[in-house]
């Protein structure tokens, strides 16, 4: 049996739009080859979380993150990350 590999790892992720905190201390792992669904009521942060995984919020005024998001072990918010390349690797279905 093949070992299960973590594809996306999120550790203590908090997301802010100015002084508003949209996500607080989210931690989870998404495994390679597995389907992951985010469910919850309107306004609970599902889309904010997804947009954070491929840096779609980067140009939103006042947007900032705390914590760490890695894809295949690479921190996607590290300096020098090619955002276009990241977005090709991390597709989204809303």
HELIX and SHEET records of a PDB file:
HELIX    1   1 UNK A   46  UNK A   53  1                                   8    
HELIX    2   2 UNK A   83  UNK A   89  1                                   7    
SHEET    1   A 4 UNK A  20  UNK A  31  0                                        
SHEET    2   A 4 UNK A   6  UNK A  17 -1                                        
SHEET    3   A 4 UNK A  63  UNK A  71 -1                                        
SHEET    4   A 4 UNK A  74  UNK A  75 -1                                        
END                                                                             
